[in-house]
């Protein structure tokens, strides 16, 4: 009996070590995507909004190893990025909120319904939650912070080419409805698309 318990303890330890190693690799991939693999769409969105898919490793990891693993990847990615922040870490905090709002509901749903349909429903729910979180976070935290730091004239100047005639009073109506919402829908759609294209190939490695 004692030998069986010892064996189970060793297996649990190895499993934990393997899981941590996988989370570390996925976090590193997520950071690379977050830091360097991004691009703006200046004809559609303000130039300071970059399309990036750094939630991709977190979503794949969450589907494979559970919600906690996926959320930890998001947290580590943002923590590693903070020393390189140009926004006083406020931008990274916002990305952390968007990322967890995406990965957590998606992986919770998939954990209860481990089918392709369950994964799709989870990913779509997660995407909607992430878009909603982006709207609320921009409205209540990010824009007030940047406006206080740089002033409204600078904020309006960065979006005036896309939103002619925008004022401080009309800014949120323009920016949230034709900036933040479609931008984050596109960003999340790309993450979902790449997840479904790659998961079948990556999953066997993560389940080894």
N, C-alpha and C positions, 0 to 999 in steps of 0.2 A: 504493500500500500504506500509506504513511504517512498519507494522507488518510483511508483507511478506519479505521485504528486511532484517529485523532483523533476521528472521528465516533462510533465505538463508545465511546470514553472519555466524550464529551459526553453520549451517551445514558445511559450508566451513571450519570453524575453527576446527570442530571435524574431518573432513576429513584430514586436514593438520596434526593434532595431531596423528591420526591413522597412516597416512603414515609415519610420522617421527618415530613412535614407531616400525613399521614394518621394516623400514630401519635400525634402531638401532639393532633389533634382528638379521637381516640378516648380518649386519656388524660384530656382535659378533661371529656368526657362521663362517663367512668367516675368521675372525682372528684366531679362534681355528684351522680351517683347515690349515691356512697359517703357524701357529706357530708349531703345533705338529703333524698334520696328513700328513706326507710326508715320502718318502723313496727314496734312491738312487738305481740306476741300474748300479753298477760299472763295470759289464762285457760289457755293451753297451755304457755307457756315462761316462764322467769324474765324479769323486766322489763328486764334489761340486755342481753338478746339481741334485736337488731332485725333483722327481715327486710329484706334489701336485695339488689339485683341488679346490683351494680357490676361484676361479672365479665362482664356482657353485652357491652359494647364490646370487651373483650379477647378474648372467644371469637369474636366476629364478625371482628375484625381478624386473629386467628390463623388462622381458616379461610380468609380472603381473602389474607393476606400471609405466612403461615407462623408456626411456633411462636415464633420469636424476637420477632416483632412483638407477638404476643399477650402474651408474658411481660413485655416492656418496658412495655406498657400497665399491667399489674398493678403493676410496680415503681414507675413514675412516680406512679400513683394513690396508693399508700401513702406515698411520699416527700413528696408535696404535703400529704397529710393530717397528717403527723407534727407540724408546728408547732402544729396545733390539738388535739393529742392530750390526752386527760384520763386516759390510762393509762400515762404515761411511755413512750409509743411501743411498749409491749409488745403492746397490742391490735392496732396496725397491723402489727407484725411477724407476729403470728398470722394476720391477714388476708392478708398477703403469701404466707405458706406455703400457706394454704388455696387462694388464687387460682392460684398457679403449679401446685399439685397438680391443680387442675381443668383449667386451660387447656393445659398442656404435653402431657399424654397425649392429650387430645382432639384437639389439632391435629396431633400426630405421626401419629396413626392416620388422620386425614383426609388428610394429605399423601400417604400411601401408597395410600389408597382414596378417590379423589375422586368419591364418589357420595353420594346422599342417605342410603343405608344406611350407608356409611362414616362420614358425619357423625354419624348417630344413635348408632352403636356407639361412636364416639370420645367423643361428649358423655356417654354413659352411663358409660363407663369413667372419664372425667375426673371425673364426679360422685361415683362410688364412691371414687376416690382422694382427692378433696377431703374426703369424709365421714371416711375413715380418718385423713387428716392432721389433721382437726379433733379427733377423739378423742385421738390421740396428743399433739397440741400442748396441748390443754386439760389432759390428765392429767399431762404431764411438764413443761410450762412455764407456762401461763397461771394455772391454779388455785394451784400452789405460790407463784407470784409474788404474786398478789393476797392469798393467805392470809398470806404473810409481811409484806405491806405494811399490810393493814387488820386482820388477825387473823381467826381462824376464826369468832368470834362474829358478826362483820359478814357474813361469807360465808353462814353458816347462816341469819342473819336475813333475807337477801334471797331465800331460797328456801323458807323454812319454811311460807309460805302454800300453796305448790304441793306441797311434800313434807312433810306433817305428821310429826313425830317424827324428822326427819332428824338425824343426828349426824355428827361429824367422821369416824367410822369407816364410816358408811354413805353419806356424801355422794357419793363417786365412783360408786357403784352407781346411785344415783338420778339424778344429774346427767348422767352420760354416756349412760345407756341410755334415759332418757325425756326428756332435755333436748337434749343435743348431737346425738345421732344423728338423731332425727326432725326437729329444727330444721334441720339441714344438708341432710337429704334434701329437705325442702320448699324451702329456699333454692335448691338446685341444680336442682330440678325446674322452678322458675319461670324460672331463667336459660336452661335448655334449651328450655323452651316458647317464651319470647320470642325466642330465637335463631332457632328454626325459623319463627316467624311473621314475623320482620323480615329475615332474611338475604337472601331472594330480592329484596327491594326495595332493600336497602343495597348488596349485592354489586356491581351495575353501577357505582355511584359509586366504590367502592373500587378497581375494576379499570380505571377510566378512565386 
